[in-house]
């Protein structure tokens, strides 16, 4: 009965479940798969935001260099703070991913 329950939890067919088990693969439940998919989506959104910030920063630097302008110290500190916030958020997401992964 335990095998039947594990197969149902995994969301795999009984054949796929047994093949993965025989080959030493890690079998996780469909709930764990859903959680990993959601975490992956959050991480992808984070990466997209970070790329956008990098693009914006590059554009600002290009305009400033073209006009001979230098950003103020306050502006630079604000950008550094934002990058720090995103880094912290990224670390939190990474820790969430690591805690979601079940190692054999």
N, C-alpha and C positions, 0 to 999 in steps of 0.2 A: 504494500500500500504506500510505503514511503517513496518508492520510485515513481509511482503515478503522480503523487503530489509534487515532487520535484520537477517532473516533466511539465506539469500544468503551470507551475510557477515560472519556469524558464520561457514559456511561450514557444518552445521548439516542438517539432514532431518527436515522437518517441525515438525514431530512427536517428534523427540528427542529434538528439540528446545523448544517446548511447555512443554514437561515433565520436562526438566531442569528448565524452568521458574516457573512452578507450585511448584516444590520442593525447590525453593529458590536458586538454583545453579547459579553460576556466568557464564555468557555466554560471551565468547570473540570471536573476529573475527579470521578468518583463518590467517590474517596477523600478529595478535598478537601471535597466536600459533607458527607461523614460526619464529618470533623474539625470543620467549622464547626457542624454540628448538636450535636456533643458539647460544643464550647466554648460554644454558646448555652445548653445545659442547665446547665452549670456556672455561667454568668453569671446565669441565672434563679434558681438555688438561692441564689447569693450575694445577689441583690436581695431574695429572700424573707427571708433571715436578717437583712439590714439593716433591712427594714421591721419585723420582729419586735422587733429591738433598739429601734427608735424608739418602737414601741408600748409596750414595757416601760418605757422611760425616761419617757414621757409619763404612764403610770399611776403610777409612783413619784413623779413631781413632783406629780401631782394629790393623792395621799394625803398627801405631806409638807406641801403647802400647806394642806390641810384640817385637819391636826393641828398646824400651826404649827411643824413640824420643818424643820431645815435639814440637808442631807447633810454629812458630815464631809469635810474636805479630801482624806483618803485615798480615800474612796469616789468623789469627783469625779475624782481623778487616775486611778483604776482604770477608770472609764467612758471617760475621754479616751484612755487607752491602748488599750482595746478598739476604740474607734472608729478610732484610728490603724492598728491591725492590720487591720481590715476595709478601710480605705481602701487600704492597701498591697496587700492581696489583690485588691481591685478593679482597681488600677492594673496589677498583674501579669496579670490576666485580660484587661484591655483591650489590653495590649501583645501578648498571645498572639493575640487576635482580629485586631489590625492586621497582625501578621506572617503570619497565615493567609490574608489576602485578597490575591489576585493582581490587581494593577492592570494595565489594558491598556497 
